[in-house]
Each structure stands twice: as C-alpha cells, then as structure tokens.
Amino acid sequence: MLPHLLLLLAAPQEPLTRQVGDATLTLGGEVMGRVEVRDDADLTTAGGETADPMRARVSVGLAADYGAYLRGYAEILASWGDTGESTTEDLQQFYLDLHRPLGDWDLRAGRTELDFGDGRLVSSNRSWLFEPNSFDGLLVSGDQTSPVFRWSAWLTKAANGPADLTDDSFGGFFADWKIGKASAAEAYALLRRQEVGDIEEFTLAGRWHGRTAHGLEWSAFGAAQDGSQIDGRETWAQAAVVTLGKELDYGHRLGLEIGVATGNDDRPGDFQRFTPVYVDQHRYNGRADIFAFANLIDVALLYALAWNERWSLHADLHHFARQSRFDDAYAAYTLVPYGVTGSSTSLGQELDLYAEGRIRDGFWLEFGGALFLAGSAMPTDADQIWLFASLGLSF
C-alpha cells in the first residue's frame, strides 16, 4: 500500500486549467501533513510528559485570469489535529489583482498572505504552520518585474493565523534593490497594533546582503522598535543578525550566524524587549522552535550537504543565551515566558539534524529531529528530544 501511495504522490500533478469565456480558470491545491514526538514537551516542569501531535492541512485554490491586467484568486483552507476533526475551515485568501491601473503600480485588494524579504520580519509561515497568517486590506506594489528596484506598501487587518489571535492591524512599506553586481539591500517600515493587549509597535529595519568574489555569502540585518505597551511603558528595542556562508567542494556548505535581540533591563521605565513581528520562526533560531527571537542571543554553526539534485542533509548547532539577565526567555510563536530567574544567562544548546527532499516540483519530504540540552538559566534541567516527519504535495 505504501509504495503505491508514494508512486502516486511522486507522479506529476498538473493544475486543472480551463477557458471560460474571456477568463482562464486554474484550479490547484495543496496537501500537507506532519507527525512529531517531543520529550520532554514542557521545559518548565521536570519530567514533563511526551507530546506527539499529528497535523494535516488541505487547501484548494481557484485563479481567474482576465488577460494581462486583471486576476482574481480564492483559496479555502482546512486543517485537522489529533482528534481527526477539522479545527479550522476558513477562507485563507480572496483577492483581486489589478496590474498597472495607474502607471507602473500594481494593486491587490482583499484577503492575502504577506511574505517579504528573507522572512525575519514579515512571513505567512505557510511552509510550517497549519494556520498561516493572512490579512484583509490593500496592497500596492511597484513594478515587480524590475531587476533593480521593487517596493510594496500595505494597510491590512489580520484575518487568519497567529496574527488574528491578537486582532492585529498591520501596515507597512518594503523595498529591495540591487547595489552593484554583487549585493542587494532591503528596507522595512512596519506599524503593528495588537488590539488584544493594546500594544503598538513601529519597526524600522534593513538588510544588506551579497557575495564576495571568492564566494563568501554574507548578510547583515538590523532593526529598531518604538511604540507603547498596555502598561504605559514606551518601547525602545533593537535586534541584529550577521550571517556568513561558504559553498565548498562536493556539495558541502558551512555557515555561521550570530543573532541578538534585546530584552528588558533593570530600569522599569522603558520596554526594551524586541518583538519578532511575523518571523518565519521555523527557519530561524533552531528547528525545534523552542525560543522566540526576544531577549535572545543565538550563535549558530550551520552545515549542509547537497547530497544530490533532490536531497540535502543538514546539521545545525545553536548556543542560546539571554541578552539581559533581568528578563525572561520566551517560547517561540506564543512568547509565553519560561519562568527563568537568577543571574545566569545560559539557556542551552540545540543540535538539529534533518534532511530536506524535493522529490519533484510540488512534492517535498522532510524528516529529522533535534536534541536540546538545557542551560543553567532554565527553570529545570529538563532536556528535550524532538523528532518529526512532514510531507507536502501541491498541484
């Protein structure tokens, strides 16, 4: 049975396209599933229980193209948890695209996912979350076919995903452009208001990245946040990330990444903890998704091997510490505090071992796991083992 299923998944799947009057209709979809085992699941309790969640997601999308200047898209998404019953059934995306209605500008109106840059600030988290972020509103973009300079601006309200849990209003501006032949830059200006909690934050950020003549890939990211908290404190927080990577012979790749996100200090007047906005959490700061990029120092050694044209093998080693010993450590996605106390800043080490396979276009398979060794600052000495396997099929 299993070999037949794998053959079916690996067989080429094409979207269904049909001409109806002046419109070209394209029907597509996506299936995604994941199994996990996490022991100890609760790092705040010694001898915590094992968690083994199983999740699945199915989406169906219909695109209608009316020539080169008008396009509509609708997508319905449903996800299931361990009980087998649907936990979400929602309209994930529903928008109308107008291409160049005013010169070289593009306009999108409706419900859409937002993904910009490398995912450190604005990401739908679609590749990992079963309920990705989507927003209702307007998105205006410059000519996205330009090879030199592109920009987007938006004004939206959260509709689905973690952003909807805090009833977020989200507006912003993003631009990216080339600098010479070997580097490029990105700029962000983001304004987010969380109605649940009455929190407002303004984030200015930039990233400069490129490649040297000797093949060394580099990236420098910096961000600053201003705003206000529910308790009246003014926000002033920062984050910085430096990444280096080098392709070696025979498919090997080595990398180093150092990231710092500020936390609160012993002065109660200001709020100095960086908030990671809508970061692509599973991509950064450890695959086990233990720590949010808030009051965090993450020093990571990254190794990858391109085994062949379809498979890559990865080994990442992270050392985590608190940036400020006066602030807690926070869980990924939820930002729930771990209850860290004392003067130690060491949160622990995490070793990630995983494989990524692209069996064909639209069919991927990933599996692996992580070992987390708790540091002296954690509330217990509970370590954690995490295993996972996930697959996805899009057509």
N, C-alpha and C positions, 0 to 999 in steps of 0.2 A: 504493500500500500504506500509506504513512504517513498520508495524510489519512483513510483508513478506520479506522486504528488510533486516531487522535486522536478521531474521531467516536464510536468505541466507548467510549473512556475517558470522554469528556465526557457520554455518555448516563447518565441517572440510574440508580444501582445501589442496591437496597434489600436490607437483611439478610433472610435467609430465616427466617420465624417459623412455628412450628407448635405446636399444642396437643397434648400427650401426657399423658393423664390429668389430674392436678392441676397439671402443670408446663407452663410456656410456654417452649419451646426457641427460641433465637435463634442462628442461625449467621451469622458475619461473618468478615471477613478484611482483609488489608492487603497491598499490593504496593508496594515502594519500590526505586528504582534511582538510581544516581549515577555519572557519569563525571567525572574530574578530570585536569588536567595541571598539574604543579608543576615549575618550572625556576628556579633550582637547588633540587633537593629537599633536599640536605644543606647546611645553612648553616655547618657546621663545617669544610667542605672547599671550597677554591677550585675553581671549575669543576666543581662537583658534577653528577651525572647528572640527567636528566629522569625524573620518575616520572609515570605515567599510570594510576593504579588505576581499576578498574571494579568496582562492587559492586552486589549486589542482595539483597533480603530479601523473604520471603513469610511471612505468618503466618495462621493460621486459628484462630478462637476460637468456643467454644460456651458460651452462657449458659443457665442453667436457673433460672427464677423460679418459686418456690412461694409465691404470694401476696405480701403486702407485707413479710413478716418474714424470709424465707429465700431466699437466692440463691446459686448456685454458678457458677463460671466456670473454664474451662480454655482455654489457648492454647498452641499449638505453633508454634515459630518456626524457620525455616531461612534461612541466608544463604550467598551464594556470592561468591567472589573472582574474580581474573583467570583462574584456570585453568578456571573453569566447574564445578568440583567443589564440593560443599557443604562449607563449612568449619565450620558449626555446625548441629546439629539438636537442639533441646532443648525441654523443657517450660518455656516462659517464665513462665507464670502458671497457678496451680491453687489456687483458694481458695474458701472458704465464707464468706458474709456472713450474720450474724445481726443483724437490725435490732431494736434496743431489747429485748434479752433481759433487761437489768437497768435499768429506768427509761428514761432518755433516751440511754443509751450504745449504740453500735454495735460489733460485734466482727467482725474478719476473721481467719481462721486459714488458713494455707497459704502458698503462694508468690505474691508480689505485687510490683509496681513501686511505688516510693515517690517522690512528687512533692509538694513543699510550697513555698509562697511563690512568689517570683519565680525560683527555680532557682539562686540563688547558692550554696546550700549542699546542698540535697537535690533531686536530679533523676535520673530514669532515663536522660536524654539520648536518649529514643526518637526525637525528630524528626531526629537526625543520625547517631547510632551504629547500626551494623547488628547489634550485640550489646548491647542495652540492659541496664542494671542491673536485677536482680530479687533478692528476698530471701525466705528461708523464715522464718516465725515468726508472731507475733501482733501485731495492730494494733487498738487500742481508740480509739474516737473519740467525742467529744461529739456532740450533735445537729447534723449538718452542714447542716441546713436553716435554722439560726438566722441571721438577718441581722446580729446584733450580736456574738456571741462563739462561736468554734469552737475545738476543740482535738483533738489526736491524740497518742497515745503508742504506742511500738512497741518490740519486742525481737526481733531477727532475726539471721540468718546469711546471708551472701552466697551466691547460687545461680548467677547468670549475670552477664556483663558484666565491666567492669574491676574492680569490687569483688570478684569471685570470684578474680581473678588473685593477689590478696594475701590471700585467705582471710579476709575481713573479718567480724567480729562488729559489729553496728551496732544501737544502741538510742538512743531519743531522745524528746523532747517538743516539740511545735509548737503554737502558739496564734496566732490572729489575731482582732482585734476592732476595731470602729469607735470612733473618737474624735470625737464631734460629727457634723456633717453633711459635713465636707469632708476628713477624714483618717482613716487607719487605721494600726494597728501590728501587727507580727509579733514573736514571741519564739521562740528556739530554745535547746534544751539537748541536745547531741548527744555521745554517747560511742561512739567507734570504736576497735576493737582490730584491728590487722593481724597475723595470725599469722605471715605471711611477713615477717620483719624484726623481729618482737616490738616493735611500736610501739603505744603507747596515747595517744589524744588526746581531750581533753574540750573542746568548743567551746560557748561561750555567745555568743549573737548576737541582735541585734534590728534591726528596720527600721521607720521611721516615714515614711509617705508620704501625699501628698494633693494637693489642687488649690486654688489661691487663687481669690479672687473674680474676678480678672482672667484666669483661665485658665492660669496658670503651674503646671505639674505638677512636683512635687518629691519627692525620696526621699533619705533619709539612712540608711545601713547601717553597722553597726559589729559587730566580732566580736573575741573574745579566746580564745586556746587555751592549755590547760595539759595536762601529761602527761609522758610519758617516751619516750626513744629507745633503740634497741638498744645504743648505746654508753654508756648510763647517764646521759646528759645530760637535765636537766629542760627541758621545753618551756614557753616563755612567748612567745607571738607574737600579733600583732594585725593587723587589716585594717579599712579604712574606705572607703566609696564614697558620693559625693554626685552626684546626677543631677538635672538641670533640663531641662524640655522645654516647648515652647510651640507650640500649634496656630495657624497663621496662615491668612490668607485663601487661597481657591482650592486647598485641599488641601496646602499646604506645612506642614512641621513642622521646627523647629530644636531641637537638644538639645546639652547639654554634660554630660560625665561625667568625674569625677576619681576614680580608684581607687588605693589604696595598700595593699600587702601587705608586711609586714616581712620582712627577711632576716637572716641571721646577721651579727654584727659581729665585731670582733677579739678579743672576750673568749670563750675556749673553754669556759667553764663551763656556759653555757646554750645551748639550741637555740631560736633566735628566728625561724626561717623559718615563715611562715604556710602551712598546707596547705589547699587549697580544697575539702576533703571531696569531695562529689559534685556539683560545679558543672556547670551547663548550659554547657559550655565554648564551644560554637559561637555561643552567644548573646552572650557577653561577651568583652572583650579581643581583638577582631579576628576577622573571619570566616575568616581564613586559618589560625587555630588554631596560631600559632607559639609564643606564650608562655603558660605557666601563670600563674595569679594567685598567685605566690610570689616574694618579693623583687622586686616589680614596682611601678612607678608607671606608670599608664596615663591619659593626658589625651586625651580623645576629643571631637571635634566631630561631631555626628550630624545628618544631613539626610534627610528623607523627603518624598516627594510621593505623595499618594493620586491616582493617575492617573485611575482610575475605580473603580467598586464592586468590581472584581475584581483590579486590578493596583496595586502600589505600587513606586516606584523609590527606591533608597537610595544615599547616598554618605556614608561614614564615614571620618574621618581620625584616626588614632591616633599619638600620640608615646609611645614606650616608653622607660623608663629603669629601672636598678636602684635599689631603695631603699637598699641597702647596697653599697658598693664592695668589701666584704670577702667577699661571697657571689657565687655564680654566677647565671646566668639559666637558666631551666628550661623544657623543652619541654612544650607542652600535652598533657594526658592522661597521658603517661608520667612526667613530672617528671624526665626524663633531663637532666643538666647539659650546657650548650653548651660548656663549657670557657672561659668568659670570665675573663680576667685583667687586671691593670693597674688604674689609678685611675679611668679613665673610667667613667661610669655610663650613657652614651647607648647604647641598644640599637637604635634606628632608628625609622623612620616607616612606617606602613602605610595605604594608601588602598584602601578597599573600595568597589566599585561592583557593585550587584546588584539584581535585580528579583524580586519575590515575587508570584505569581499564584494566586488561588483561583478556579479555573475554575468550580467548583460545590462544593456540600457534599461533602466526601470526595475531591476531586480537586484537587491542587495541583501547581504547577510553579515551580521557582526556577532562575535562572541568573545568572552574573556572574563576578567574579574580584577579585583583589587584587594590588597592587604593594607589595612590601616593600623598603625601602631600608635597608641595614644601617648601624648606627651605629658609632662609633669603639670601643665596648667589645666588639663581636662579634669572635670569633677570626679571621674573614676578612672581606673586603669584599664577599662574595658577596651579591648582591641576589636577590630571588625574585619570579617571576610565577606566579600561581595562577589557573586557570580551572576552572569547574565548571558542571554542569547536573544537576539532580535532579528527579525527579517521584515522586509518591505517589498511590495510589488506595486508599481504604478503603470497605468496604461492610458 
